[in-house]
């Protein structure tokens, strides 16, 4: 049985005061929940704050991105080792905003994920199709390309990886994949991982991301291959994030 995992991706939002308030509320609200693993991914400057405020709680913290290189002359970069030093557990790689706005290719995503693994952390590899790709029937081809890219790096073990299915058309749009669309994509991703030689495919947690809200979380999380969520906008509102955690916990 795979444990449910819910991660909040704060993206580039907030400041010290709002981060303090959100961290305190999530720490307190998550304390009473069982059966769900919880993490938040604040912007880099607030990771130290997250470490200070969440240490000793059941809430973990992670980063939204990482440099594909080791330490060195990479101005503006943040290495996986630095994230490990800050106590991060998870690191998002290949989020569609990184792919489209910052030019992260499949190859860059794989190199980043490899750095994360080498630092002893868990990469959360994000994949997903655009609206045009879905409407033209190319969803599985896109997912296959993105998943195949990471298979070679993960095989044969792949125990310490999470994949997040985030259909680009559902991110920040208010449009959510139906539970069946999410399940179909997740089942495809899992079978593709297995076909790519990742022996741990049946045990890997696959998260759904894209306009997850308190009103749709329970139904999404009820599907057999949906092992939790990667939450954007709703993770910035403590009550909403906690309600989503509750939806995952009930089915833990
Ligand atoms: P929203 O939940 O705001 O749609 O964002 C999803 C996302 O991109 C999480 O990484």
Boltz pocket constraint, residues with backbone or C-beta under 6 A from the ligand:
constraints:
  - pocket:
      binder: B
      contacts: [[A, 9], [A, 95], [A, 166], [A, 170], [A, 171], [A, 172], [A, 173], [A, 174], [A, 209], [A, 210], [A, 211], [A, 212], [A, 230], [A, 231], [A, 232], [A, 233], [A, 234]]
      max_distance: 6.0
